């Protein structure tokens, strides 16, 4: 007797959305009486596709395009004025942010959705959500150069300020910041308990060995960036800001063709000086306390970027 083989393929089994998670979903929408097991994965997929088609007809374009960068850029106001202060840590950036806010009177916001150990990358979503503001000061962030950041700056019409400081001085202030506030930052991993256990020399060694490479990455990226080379961005030296803040703010405003009113700038500087701005010492030349070995370590790091002018951060050619 010959055996027959049933070649019928069983129908596909679609996963069902049920259980506590689904019940919570319907409860939040006021549908407690609906039996969750009736709405399996096949039904949810059908409804999603149906809604996508309906919305695409209403919008005149695929619904998914609304999530694209190009679509969001097209929604941004063309008349908006924006300044973004991009800086390495401990470069007087909080002080400059307060000065500019006092003088310009613009809406001060942060362009990144989070801080902590997260790299402070800008968010197009954050920029889009500020659509009601005509004049925005994006306060200082420690953001490294990248093509996506360049695209955001150009397409959103942002005026970028790149703030610099002699690296040796910055590292001294960085260590003081870790001790007085917190060592948690994206530059190099450290937590409060272990920081407190380090000696002063070990703390400085940590800054030179692990934090300084981030600084070189930041400066090499921006100094070689087209926005800086084409003078679209304004490069603000900490040393100039400390020696004559009014003149430096005048140069910033002139660069971006903003109104210049020196008496008003003086008032803005005076108000910022009285405010808590994390300006530790405001002194140039603090890095002289670094040891010869630490200076040699920084010089060796700088040698990898011999093709980039780094005189602004204390490495003259």
BELVEN-V12618 format. One record per backbone hydrogen bond with DSSP energy under -0.5 kcal/mol. CO is the residue of the C=O (numbers start at 1). NH is the residue of the N-H. E is the energy in kcal/mol with one decimal. If there is no record, write none. Layout:
BEGIN
co = (CO/CO)
nh = (NH/NH)
e = (E/E)
END
This chain:
BEGIN
co = (4/5/8/12/15/16/19/20/21/22/23/24/25/26/26/27/31/34/35/36/38/39/40/41/42/43/44/45/46/47/48/49/50/51/52/53/54/55/56/56/62/63/64/65/68/69/70/71/72/72/73/77/81/82/83/84/84/85/86/92/93/94/95/96/97/98/99/100/100/101/106/107/109/111/115/119/123/124/125/126/127/128/130/134/135/136/136/137/137/138/141/141/142/146/147/148/149/150/151/152/153/153/157/158/159/160/161/161/162/163/164/166/167/168/169/170/171/172/173/174/175/176/177/177/183/191/192/193/194/195/199/200/201/202/203/204/205/206/206/207/207/211/211/212/213/214/215/216/217/218/219/220/222/225/225/226/227/227/228/233/234/234/235/236/237/238/239/240/244/245/246/247/248/249/250/251/252/253/254/259/261/261/262/263/264/265/266/267/268/269/270/271/275/278/285/286/287/291/292/293/294/295/296/297/298/299/300/301/302/303/305/308/310/310/311/313/315)
nh = (6/7/10/14/41/18/23/24/25/26/27/28/29/29/31/30/34/36/38/39/40/17/44/45/46/47/48/49/50/51/52/53/54/55/56/57/58/59/60/61/65/66/67/68/72/73/74/75/75/76/76/80/136/159/138/86/161/141/163/96/97/98/99/100/101/102/103/104/105/105/108/137/139/123/118/121/127/128/129/130/130/131/133/81/107/83/138/109/139/85/87/143/120/150/151/152/153/154/155/156/157/158/82/160/84/234/86/163/236/88/238/170/171/172/173/174/175/176/177/178/179/180/181/182/185/195/196/197/198/198/203/204/205/206/207/208/209/210/211/211/212/214/215/216/217/218/219/220/221/222/223/224/225/228/229/230/232/233/231/235/162/236/237/164/241/242/243/244/248/249/250/251/252/253/254/255/256/258/257/261/264/265/266/267/268/269/270/271/272/273/274/275/277/280/288/289/290/295/296/297/298/299/300/301/302/303/304/304/305/306/308/310/313/315/314/167/310)
e = (-0.5/-0.8/-0.5/-0.7/-2.1/-1.0/-2.3/-2.5/-1.9/-2.3/-2.3/-2.1/-0.6/-0.5/-3.1/-1.6/-1.5/-0.6/-1.7/-1.9/-0.9/-0.7/-2.0/-2.2/-2.1/-2.5/-2.3/-2.4/-2.3/-2.6/-2.4/-2.2/-2.3/-2.8/-2.1/-1.8/-1.9/-2.8/-1.6/-0.9/-1.4/-1.7/-1.6/-1.8/-1.9/-3.0/-1.6/-0.7/-1.1/-0.7/-1.0/-0.6/-2.7/-3.1/-3.5/-0.7/-2.9/-1.7/-2.5/-2.1/-2.6/-2.1/-2.2/-2.7/-2.2/-2.7/-2.4/-2.9/-0.5/-1.8/-0.6/-2.6/-2.9/-2.2/-2.1/-2.4/-1.9/-2.5/-2.0/-0.7/-0.8/-1.2/-1.8/-3.0/-2.2/-2.1/-0.7/-2.4/-1.0/-2.1/-2.3/-1.3/-0.7/-2.2/-2.4/-2.0/-2.4/-2.6/-2.8/-2.1/-0.6/-2.3/-0.6/-0.7/-2.8/-2.3/-3.4/-0.7/-2.3/-0.9/-2.6/-2.0/-2.3/-1.2/-2.0/-2.5/-1.9/-1.8/-2.4/-2.2/-1.7/-2.6/-2.8/-0.8/-0.6/-2.1/-2.2/-0.9/-0.7/-1.1/-2.4/-2.0/-2.2/-2.4/-2.0/-2.3/-2.9/-2.6/-1.2/-0.5/-2.2/-1.0/-1.4/-2.4/-2.2/-2.6/-3.0/-2.8/-1.9/-2.0/-3.1/-1.3/-1.3/-1.0/-2.6/-2.8/-1.7/-2.8/-1.4/-0.5/-2.7/-0.7/-0.6/-2.6/-2.1/-2.6/-1.9/-2.2/-1.9/-2.3/-2.2/-2.1/-2.0/-2.4/-2.5/-2.1/-1.7/-3.2/-0.9/-0.5/-0.6/-2.1/-2.4/-1.8/-2.1/-2.5/-2.4/-2.4/-2.1/-2.3/-1.3/-0.9/-0.9/-1.6/-1.3/-1.2/-1.8/-2.4/-2.3/-2.0/-2.0/-2.4/-2.2/-1.9/-2.4/-1.5/-0.6/-1.2/-2.2/-1.0/-2.1/-0.6/-1.3/-1.6/-1.6/-2.2/-0.6)
END
